[in-house]
Amino acid sequence: MMPPAEQIPSRLTVVPYYITGALAFILATAMCISAAASFTGHYFQPKILAITHMAVLGWATMIILGASNQLAPVIAETRLWNEKIPLAVLGMLMAGAGTLTAAFWQMKTGVQSFAGGGLIVFSFLLHAFNQFKTFASGKRSTATRFMLTAQLWLILTASLGLLLLLNLRYAFLPALHFHYLKVHASVGMAGWFLQLVMGVSSKLIPMFLLSSNERHQWLNVAYYLLNAGLIVFLVAGLFIPGATIAPVSLLLISGALYYYFRFVRECRKSAMRKRLDQGMQQTFIALLLIAVPLLLLAVILFVKQGLPPGWGTAFGFAFLAGFISIIIMAQTFKTLPFVVWMHLNTPDELPDILPADLYSEHWVKAQLWIYLPGFFLFLTGTLLRLEISLYTGAILMTTAAIIYAGHVLFIVQNLKWNGDRHQRS
């Protein structure tokens, strides 16, 4: 069902983010081929830092910000507050991510890295402002609370990152740089990515499955447990550096995941649509894959001594390249065809085509079954220091990224030939 015209922002607020993110995905995976040998050592290396920030900023966050420009009006049942801000955010984030990635690759901790970091922080502030203004004038929901809180954690994560860039140059923080780096990465993973996934999926999973029995009280419990765990970790990490608080935070966040998965299970049980398309199948595969970084983190926290340095790298890789990347790849082909379809039709006309006509289920299936072996090969190579496994995995992931990006462009090209029926762009 098409939403009202006022809930459909200009295609320029959404589609360019998908294109940019898809191209950044290819670049990030190709960089893994070039720097595969670096993944056999410690994560604090120039090339690993560069790849991580290209993947986090250019790929994952880019796609999420673009999708949220369409999701926010639909969830809040109102119009996007400002349609010019997303174009400014896109430009600043592209420039910031590119500049920062290049600075890390060459390990330049001067003006270049500060400028990149500043652009990124300002772009996130602008995006969050637009999101808060949009939701302020619309309908409130559980998804709204997750999404807006995630925006705050994103800004905090980016601000900590900028602070760490300054610390690399001037070394003014009281504890070791590695300590604050762990805080920066952890609040980004759980506060931004995990919280955003929980919030958006609490709306999209019931919608795509046509679920009739949603237990929002479980989502409320998940929300408070997740943020309690994050706050405990952040406060202890910043102000009590010697405290062993990570297991407590992990326990709280694990509790949040328990209640979130109870919600997802209930949605699945009550679904009217029993047969899942590739997008939803891969979404559930991605959700299951969160067990991999959780297991690695538990081993790191409780074994501590004697683990090779690659285990910390493997944890971050499993979260970002496994859980987050696969869920984005899957949901791209649930959201982007719908976005394009809305601009090919108008709410008051019977559509000539459906969103399912704009993409190929075979391509979506192919991208996963090439990417997934590559992911596990690369993860194995990181844990066991096997370069052949790293190179093979990186090549497979890059191949899957090329298929993904080609598929995105295939969907978007429909707009080129058919124009925007809403004449918004």
Secondary structure, 3 states (H helix, E strand, C coil): CCCCHHHCCCHHHCHHHHHHHHHHHHHHHHHHHHCHHHHHCCCCCHHHHHHHHHHHHHHHHHHHHHHHHHHHHHHHCCCCCCCCHHHHHHHHHHHHHHHHHHHHHCCCCCHHHHHHHHHHHHHHHHHHHHHHHHHHCCCCCHHHHHHHHHHHHHHHHHHHHHHHHHHHHHCCCCCCHHHHHHHHHHHHHHHHHHHHHHHHHHHHHHHHHCECCCCHHHHHHHHHHHHHHHHHHHHHHHHCCCCCCHHHHHHHHHHHHHHHHHHHHHHHHCECCCCCCHHHHHHHHHHHCCHHHHHHHHHHHHHCCCCCCHHHHHHHHHHHHHHHHHHHHHHHHHHHHHHHHHHHCCCCCCCCCCHHHHCCHHHHHHHHHHHHHHHHHHHHHHHHCCHHHHHHHHHHHHHHHHHHHHHHHHHHHHHHHHCCCCCCC
